[in-house]
C-alpha cells in the first residue's frame, strides 16, 4: 500500500516542481529544463529530482547551481501546493539518459547508412 502512495507523491512532486521552475523562477542562469523523474524515499523524507538540461556543460552547471540556490523557495512552495505533514528534502541530479539515447540513435543511423552504402 505504501508503495502506491510513494509513487503518487513522486508524480505530484514532478508535476509541481516542473510548473514552479517554468513559472516562478526568474533566474537567468536557468535554461531549458525538463523534469524527467522523481525518486522519493519510502518515508517521504527525501526526493531526488532528475533533470535533463539543454546546453553545454557550463550552462548545465550554472543551471544546477541556480536551482541549488532556489532549493529553499522550491521546497516552501512545494509544501504549500502539496499537503503533506513533512515536505521532503530536495536534491537535484542530472539525467543523462536522453543524451545517451540520442547518441545511440545517431550511431545506429550512421551504421545503417554505412550498410546501405556498401
PyMOL commands that set and color helices and strands:
alter all, ss='L'
color gray80, all
select helices_A, chain A and resi 2-23+57-69+71-81+97-117
alter helices_A, ss='H'
color red, helices_A
select strands_A, chain A and resi 33-40+46-53+89-94
alter strands_A, ss='S'
color yellow, strands_A
deselect
rebuild
show_as cartoon
